[in-house]
Amino acid sequence: MVVSVQDVSGKSTSPSAPPLVIEQKGCQYQPYVAAVQTGQKITVKNDDPVMHNVHTTPGNSSNKEQNKAQQPNGADRSFSFEAPEEFMRFKCDVHPWMFAYVSVFDHPYFAVNGKDGAYKIANVPPSNYKVLAKHRKGGSVEQEIEVKDGANSLDFVIELKP
């Protein structure tokens, strides 16, 4: 699940954001769901003893489709995207079951939940916001929150669709 603050005035801090690393291990992309800021570097590694390719299939026409071969234990491949987009698909045409999804935001106020469901969005300026939790298959839920100094929390429940 990707959680993001909506209609926030903060701009992308991508030059100072560390790269997102996506690994190809056991013919699977890890992580399966991730998020970055516009302009933030995405590094894809191939830890497998077989060739893969990294084929991005953006839905936003401002983001360029790319398709790069990657040899076994080969050089890392780098990507970045300039426009916001939800759940952009990364796929391997060599192994058609391999997918990952990356959401791109034009601000730093987002997170992907962990296996335990927890997430943290840091440094949100105090104000009133709408927060969107979106699951690729389960849909989305939006809630309002007043962010004050100190810890704030917001829980979401998304029922997965069959």
C-alpha positions in Angstrom: 0.0 0.0 0.0 1.2 3.5 -0.9 0.2 6.3 1.5 0.6 9.9 0.4 -0.3 13.4 1.6 -2.6 15.1 -1.0 -2.4 18.7 -2.2 0.7 19.4 -0.3 2.9 22.4 -1.2 6.3 20.7 -0.6 8.4 20.1 -3.7 10.5 17.1 -4.6 13.8 16.9 -2.7 15.1 14.3 -5.2 18.7 15.6 -5.4 19.1 14.7 -1.7 17.0 11.6 -1.6 19.0 8.3 -1.7 18.4 6.1 -4.7 15.7 3.5 -4.6 17.3 0.1 -5.2 15.2 -2.6 -6.9 16.8 -6.1 -7.0 16.1 -9.0 -9.3 16.5 -12.1 -7.2 15.1 -15.5 -7.9 13.5 -14.1 -11.0 11.4 -11.7 -8.9 11.6 -7.9 -8.4 12.2 -6.8 -4.8 10.5 -4.8 -3.6 7.3 -5.5 -5.4 5.8 -2.0 -4.6 7.9 1.1 -4.0 7.7 4.9 -4.3 10.1 7.7 -5.3 10.1 11.4 -5.9 10.2 13.0 -9.4 13.8 13.0 -10.5 14.9 10.6 -7.8 17.3 7.9 -9.1 16.1 4.3 -9.2 18.9 1.6 -9.4 18.0 -1.8 -10.7 20.4 -4.7 -9.9 20.5 -8.2 -11.4 21.6 -10.7 -8.7 20.4 -13.6 -10.8 22.6 -15.9 -13.0 20.3 -15.3 -15.9 19.6 -12.3 -18.2 16.7 -10.0 -17.5 15.5 -6.8 -19.1 14.0 -3.8 -17.3 11.0 -2.5 -19.2 9.2 0.5 -17.7 5.7 1.0 -18.9 4.5 4.5 -17.8 0.9 5.6 -18.0 1.9 9.3 -17.9 3.1 10.4 -21.3 5.6 12.8 -19.7 7.5 9.7 -18.4 9.6 7.9 -21.0 9.1 4.2 -21.6 12.5 2.4 -21.3 13.6 -1.1 -22.1 17.1 -2.1 -21.0 18.7 -5.5 -21.1 20.7 -6.6 -18.1 23.2 -9.5 -18.2 23.6 -12.0 -15.3 25.2 -10.2 -12.4 25.6 -7.3 -14.9 26.0 -3.6 -14.5 23.2 -1.8 -12.6 20.6 0.0 -14.7 19.5 3.5 -13.7 16.1 5.2 -14.2 14.4 8.4 -13.1 11.0 9.9 -14.0 10.0 13.6 -14.2 6.2 13.4 -13.8 4.0 12.0 -11.0 2.4 8.6 -11.6 0.7 5.9 -9.6 1.9 2.3 -9.8 4.1 2.5 -12.9 4.9 -1.0 -14.0 8.5 -2.4 -14.3 8.5 -5.7 -16.0 10.9 -8.3 -17.5 10.0 -9.4 -21.0 12.3 -12.4 -20.7 10.4 -13.7 -17.6 6.8 -12.5 -18.0 5.8 -13.2 -14.4 8.3 -10.6 -13.1 6.6 -7.3 -12.2 7.3 -4.4 -9.8 5.3 -1.2 -9.3 6.7 2.2 -8.5 4.7 5.3 -7.7 6.3 8.7 -8.4 5.4 11.8 -6.4 6.3 15.5 -6.9 6.8 15.9 -3.1 8.5 13.9 -0.3 5.4 13.2 1.8 4.6 9.5 1.0 5.5 6.0 2.3 5.0 2.4 1.4 3.8 0.2 4.3 5.9 -2.6 5.7 4.9 -6.2 6.1 3.3 -5.3 9.4 1.2 -2.6 7.8 3.1 0.2 9.5 4.3 3.3 7.6 5.9 6.6 8.4 5.8 9.9 6.6 8.4 12.3 8.1 8.6 16.0 8.3 5.1 16.9 7.2 4.6 20.6 8.1 1.8 21.3 10.6 -1.6 21.9 8.8 -4.7 20.1 7.8 -4.4 17.5 5.0 -6.1 14.7 3.2 -4.1 11.5 3.2 -4.6 8.8 0.6 -3.9 5.1 1.1 -3.9 3.2 -2.2 -3.5 -0.5 -2.8 -2.9 -1.6 -6.4 -5.7 -4.2 -6.3 -7.7 -3.1 -3.3 -8.5 0.4 -4.2 -8.0 3.5 -2.1 -9.2 5.2 1.1 -8.8 8.9 1.9 -8.9 10.4 5.4 -8.3 13.9 6.8 -5.8 14.7 9.5 -4.6 17.7 11.4 -0.8 17.4 11.6 0.6 19.0 14.8 4.1 19.1 16.2 5.0 15.7 17.5 3.7 12.3 16.6 0.5 12.0 14.6 -1.2 8.7 13.5 -3.7 7.6 11.0 -4.9 4.1 10.4 -6.4 2.7 7.2 -8.4 -0.4 6.3 -8.5 -1.5 2.7 -10.4 -4.6 1.8 -8.8 -6.6 -0.9 -11.0 -7.3 -3.9 -11.0 -10.9 -5.2 
